[in-house]
Amino acid sequence: MPTALSTLAGAQVPLWISGTTYPQYFVVRSPADQQLYLRRTNGAGTTDPASDSTNWQPEGARPVKSRQIAYVSFQGTTGTATISAVNTAKCHLENIGAKIAPGGGSFETCMPVLTNSTTLTVTRDATNSTVVSSVGIQITEYY
């Protein structure tokens, strides 16, 4: 039986089969995305592990599905940008640089958040809101 430990040791991981009963900690490969998933509790189901976070959790490292960069200009202390649709639960956001307004130069905190699958919202530090005029955010989505 492939478990998380045997998977690390190089054991062959079976493809998930709908309706099959799996024991807790069993590892399968999802037909939907070919990634590995660990069974959270004993049981069966008809929902692919890639879409069933109640019964299955991702196992192992995840390859990158997509990467995009959005540039957000501010209206006051908040700015938004429309991005290509992503799964917000499988994304990492990284600030890749800010455009400083003339006369600026001090550090300003910018907090990026995916408001929904196609909207990136960035809020900047209200105490110093005239320094940064725009910011670049890299959105990395994983399988």
Backbone torsions as a table, in degrees:
resi	resn	phi	psi	omega
1	MET	NA	123.3	179.2
2	PRO	-74.8	122.1	174.5
3	THR	-115.1	177.3	178.9
4	ALA	-57.4	-41.2	-178.5
5	LEU	-68.3	-43.5	-179.6
6	SER	-69.8	-29.3	176.8
7	THR	-63.8	-42.0	177.0
8	LEU	-62.1	-30.7	-179.0
9	ALA	-81.1	-1.9	175.3
10	GLY	98.6	14.2	178.8
11	ALA	-65.1	148.9	178.1
12	GLN	-69.3	131.9	-178.2
13	VAL	-101.1	124.2	-178.5
14	PRO	-74.3	155.4	174.8
15	LEU	-75.2	137.3	178.6
16	TRP	-63.5	141.1	178.5
17	ILE	-123.6	124.5	-179.8
18	SER	-56.4	135.5	177.0
19	GLY	85.3	-10.1	179.6
20	THR	-76.1	140.2	176.2
21	THR	-86.3	126.4	-180.0
22	TYR	-117.4	140.6	176.3
23	PRO	-76.9	160.1	176.5
24	GLN	-56.6	141.4	179.1
25	TYR	73.9	9.1	176.0
26	PHE	-74.3	140.6	-178.9
27	VAL	-109.9	131.1	177.1
28	VAL	-130.4	165.8	173.5
29	ARG	-105.1	129.5	-179.5
30	SER	-75.3	131.0	174.0
31	PRO	-65.5	-26.9	-176.5
32	ALA	-70.6	-44.5	-176.5
33	ASP	-127.9	2.8	177.7
34	GLN	63.7	17.8	178.3
35	GLN	-96.4	164.2	-178.9
36	LEU	-90.8	143.6	178.8
37	TYR	-136.8	143.3	-179.2
38	LEU	-106.4	130.3	-179.5
39	ARG	-72.0	127.8	-178.6
40	ARG	-76.6	-39.3	-178.8
41	THR	-140.3	164.7	174.5
42	ASN	-63.0	142.6	175.4
43	GLY	153.7	177.6	179.7
44	ALA	-126.0	169.4	177.4
45	GLY	-174.5	170.7	-179.7
46	THR	-115.7	3.9	178.2
47	THR	-98.3	128.1	180.0
48	ASP	-54.4	139.3	-179.7
49	PRO	-53.5	-30.2	179.4
50	ALA	-64.4	-21.8	-179.0
51	SER	-114.8	9.2	-174.9
52	ASP	-126.2	75.5	-177.6
53	SER	-74.7	-9.2	176.1
54	THR	-71.8	-41.3	-174.7
55	ASN	-105.4	-17.4	-176.5
56	TRP	-131.1	146.0	174.6
57	GLN	-125.8	146.4	178.5
58	PRO	-56.8	143.1	-179.7
59	GLU	-123.8	129.9	176.4
60	GLY	82.3	179.9	-179.0
61	ALA	-68.8	149.2	-179.5
62	ARG	-110.7	129.5	174.5
63	PRO	-73.8	158.9	179.8
64	VAL	-73.6	130.4	177.1
65	LYS	-90.8	-42.9	179.0
66	SER	-156.6	158.5	176.9
67	ARG	-142.6	132.4	178.1
68	GLN	-145.1	157.6	179.7
69	ILE	-120.3	132.6	177.2
70	ALA	-120.5	138.5	175.8
71	TYR	-107.2	125.3	-175.2
72	VAL	-113.6	123.9	173.2
73	SER	-97.4	146.8	-174.3
74	PHE	-96.7	141.1	168.5
75	GLN	-114.1	95.0	-172.4
76	GLY	77.7	-127.4	-178.5
77	THR	-100.9	0.3	-177.6
78	THR	-129.4	143.7	174.8
79	GLY	-141.0	154.3	178.3
80	THR	-131.7	159.2	174.8
81	ALA	-144.1	145.1	175.1
82	THR	-90.2	132.4	-178.7
83	ILE	-123.6	167.7	172.7
84	SER	-66.2	145.6	-174.9
85	ALA	-58.0	136.0	178.4
86	VAL	-136.4	164.2	170.8
87	ASN	-87.2	108.5	-173.3
88	THR	-61.6	-26.6	-179.8
89	ALA	-75.1	-12.6	-176.5
90	LYS	-118.0	28.6	-176.4
91	CYS	-118.2	152.6	173.2
92	HIS	-123.7	132.8	-179.7
93	LEU	-109.3	137.5	-179.2
94	GLU	-137.9	129.1	176.4
95	ASN	-73.6	121.9	-177.3
96	ILE	-110.4	8.5	175.8
97	GLY	144.1	154.1	-178.5
98	ALA	-129.4	147.3	173.4
99	LYS	-92.9	122.2	-177.1
100	ILE	-92.3	133.0	178.8
101	ALA	-67.3	152.2	178.0
102	PRO	-53.2	135.6	-178.8
103	GLY	85.2	-9.0	178.9
104	GLY	-83.1	-175.7	178.5
105	GLY	158.2	-8.7	178.1
106	SER	-87.9	160.1	-179.4
107	PHE	-72.7	143.3	177.9
108	GLU	-136.6	131.4	-179.8
109	THR	-78.6	129.4	175.7
110	CYS	-122.4	127.1	-177.2
111	MET	-110.8	106.9	178.0
112	PRO	-86.7	142.7	178.0
113	VAL	-143.6	139.3	172.2
114	LEU	-84.4	109.4	-179.1
115	THR	-69.9	-37.6	173.9
116	ASN	-157.0	-170.3	-173.2
117	SER	-66.5	-16.1	-178.8
118	THR	-127.7	8.9	-178.0
119	THR	-128.1	124.2	174.4
120	LEU	-104.3	127.6	177.3
121	THR	-117.8	132.2	177.7
122	VAL	-122.5	129.6	176.6
123	THR	-113.0	135.2	179.2
124	ARG	-111.2	163.3	-177.8
125	ASP	-57.4	117.0	-176.6
126	ALA	-68.4	-20.2	-178.2
127	THR	-76.9	-13.9	-176.5
128	ASN	-139.5	43.9	-166.7
129	SER	-77.7	5.9	179.2
130	THR	-105.7	-1.4	-174.8
131	VAL	-83.1	-55.4	-177.6
132	VAL	-87.5	126.1	179.2
133	SER	-99.4	-24.9	175.6
134	SER	-157.8	161.9	-178.3
135	VAL	-143.4	147.2	175.5
136	GLY	-102.1	133.0	179.2
137	ILE	-124.7	129.0	174.7
138	GLN	-94.9	127.7	178.8
139	ILE	-108.6	116.0	178.6
140	THR	-110.8	121.2	179.3
141	GLU	-105.0	134.1	179.9
142	TYR	-109.0	157.4	175.2
143	TYR	-71.0	NA	NA
